């Protein structure tokens, strides 16, 4: 598991970006948020995993607010 913070999240589009503690950034879709919610506020600390994305890049998966 990796740790970081939600850098941005667009409720209307359902997409956000997690900034990992390493400095890398990973996009995520609202369906990747654990716990049944489809939204998360920017600045929220999270733990997450990486998964191959639709564009061949890594995306955050299993995004769990801490």
Secondary structure as the mmCIF struct_conf table of DSSP 4:
data_model
#
loop_
_struct_conf.conf_type_id
_struct_conf.id
_struct_conf.beg_label_comp_id
_struct_conf.beg_label_asym_id
_struct_conf.beg_label_seq_id
_struct_conf.end_label_comp_id
_struct_conf.end_label_asym_id
_struct_conf.end_label_seq_id
STRN STRN1 UNK A 2 UNK A 10
TURN_TY1_P TURN_TY1_P1 UNK A 11 UNK A 14
STRN STRN2 UNK A 15 UNK A 20
TURN_TY1_P TURN_TY1_P2 UNK A 21 UNK A 22
BEND BEND1 UNK A 23 UNK A 23
STRN STRN3 UNK A 25 UNK A 29
HELX_RH_3T_P HELX_RH_3T_P1 UNK A 30 UNK A 32
STRN STRN4 UNK A 33 UNK A 33
TURN_TY1_P TURN_TY1_P3 UNK A 34 UNK A 35
BEND BEND2 UNK A 36 UNK A 36
BEND BEND3 UNK A 38 UNK A 38
TURN_TY1_P TURN_TY1_P4 UNK A 42 UNK A 43
STRN STRN5 UNK A 45 UNK A 52
TURN_TY1_P TURN_TY1_P5 UNK A 54 UNK A 55
BEND BEND4 UNK A 56 UNK A 57
STRN STRN6 UNK A 58 UNK A 65
#
